[in-house]
Every structure is written in structure tokens, then in C-alpha cells.
């Protein structure tokens, strides 16, 4: 455990990060280890200035469609893991997915995120057809995929069919930590290769990690920050780890909403143009998670647009929120809550904004 920094030193590093958008690994580690309410509130103030300079007070929304809960993987933290025989599995049809988009469009969504477990039934042919159909029906919308690890050829085919973005959380930037969260068949190297391939193909790529996952330390979190600094993703999704009762991590403690918010602020300072969602996990742990996330520097919310009948079945962790402002039907409530803190939900694709030199 590194020593915690005096508050003045922490603030100095945050000021430097706001200007240079980079720090040494050890400096990130010091900042993470020194997390306290005073430093977090200082970082949040700086982060909000940085976000405002790129995105104003706009909140981008994405309609999240959980297209299926079958998964071939056995990640130790996830309720959809193959070994969880108790999970009720489902798979949406092409028609059901298109109906979700129809409804989402009517509500004001201009990005649809198709997320699901790694399911062999979602072949390239099936997914390409769905993506092309969405783009045909809604040419003004972006389609984001979040379907895990696939081959380079598959990523290429999906991109050619019209997918604009791909979310694949790296989960942890530390190889040894990755092995503590995943079964032997999954490798950190392959994960990184996938992210690289997606970016080379031309996707706007999102990576991300859980906060407070078992075996995580300030050193591994510092690596996560360094990875974002170097890889420059369009988006980075972070949320607290929340245990699921039917996984090996059932009895591990949940991560903290406060630390998640502090890390959101640091990520915002690393890249003022980064798309940063206030995630469902944050909203699950804290009823005011969306507000807290925004006030720490986030600028995206991804309400659930899945058919109501399947929402409970996409159970990544216990008590996953899917009502109120987490739900697409709750958009009016989300808008109200954002207005109350000075932010505005906008009808927009919400593409990443990069500095002119990039
Ligand atoms: N707690 C919090 N987040 C989780 N995820 C999976 N399981 C959990 C959990 N128990 C996250 C992972 C995955 C994303 C879809 O959900 O980071 O990439």
C-alpha cells in the first residue's frame, strides 16, 4: 500500500492532470490511494469544468437493449456465467429487438446499444442483419454493440453492416488481476488484442472496469487509468462491483459509489472528451447515482430499453436496477432529475468529441 499523499500534494497532481492529461503510474497510484472526500470534491470540480468545455451541460442517453443472457463464459463475478444453472436464459428475436428500437426512437433515443452474453446463436449473419435493419429504419441513429470477444473477421463484418461503436470492458489492466477474475480460458492478452482490433477497424471503442472488484488495489486501478490515458478510448464504462449470490464472489464486499465517482473525475481529467456513463451499477448502489455521476464528471446515461419481461433475467449482479430513471420509460424522470442539477438530456447520437489535433 503506497503512503497517502498530503491533501495539498493530491490537489497539485489533480491540477497538473487537468492541464497535461497525463501522469506517471506512481502518481496515479498515489492519487487513488489518497482518496478522501476533500480530494474527491476537488477533483469533481475540475472534472466538471473539463466536461463543460467539451460537452456543456448536455447528458447523452443510449437505449440499452439486453439481447440475450446465454453466455459461454464463466467469469467469476458475473451472474450470467455459464455455471449459474439457476439463471433463466432468454434470447430476443430480430423482431423484438427492432420493436425496442422503434419504441426507443419514439422516446428520443438516437443510439441503441445491443448488449448480450457470448452466445453462439448470435452469428455474424444474424447480428449483421439486425444491425443493417436498425440502420435502415433509423439512419440518423448510432448502433453500438457489446457482445464480448469475437474474431477480427467478425468485428469487421459487423462494422461493415453498419455498427458504429463497440463496448468491451477490459475489466482490469493488470494481467495477474485479470486471471483472478476470469477462468483459465480467458486471457488478458486476447482482451487487449480485441480492443486494438476494434479500434483499428474504425469503431468508436469503449473499454472499462469495475471498481472494488475482488483483489483490486490502488496499483491495479492506477494501471486502469494509465491504460485509458494511452489507449484513448471513445468511452470508458466504470461501475462498482456488486456481488451476485450464485457466483464464487457471492460473499465479497461491494465496491464503493464514492470511489467510483472519484475515478470518474480522474478519467474526465485524463480525457475531457471521453464519454463517461453514470452506470446502472452506480445507480443500483446509490439511489442518486446518476446525479452523483454527473456531478463527478460523467456525461452519459444508458437507460434500459429491453422488453420489461426479460429485464429481471439479465442479472449481472443482485438487485440490478431496471426501473425509474434506469428505464427507458422513465426518461421523463431522468430528464427532471438532470434538470434539477443543471444538466439537460438531449436528443442526439452523442458521438465522441475529439480535440482538433487528434
Ligand atoms: N458487478 C458489477 N458489474 C458487473 N459486471 C458483470 N458482473 C458484475 C458485477 N457482479 C459488468 C462487467 C461487464 C459488464 C457488462 O457488467 O464489467 O463487462
Boltz pocket constraint, residues with backbone or C-beta under 6 A from the ligand:
constraints:
  - pocket:
      binder: B
      contacts: [[A, 77], [A, 78], [A, 79], [A, 169], [A, 171], [A, 208], [A, 209], [A, 210], [A, 239], [A, 240], [A, 241], [A, 242], [A, 243], [A, 244], [A, 281], [A, 316], [A, 317]]
      max_distance: 6.0
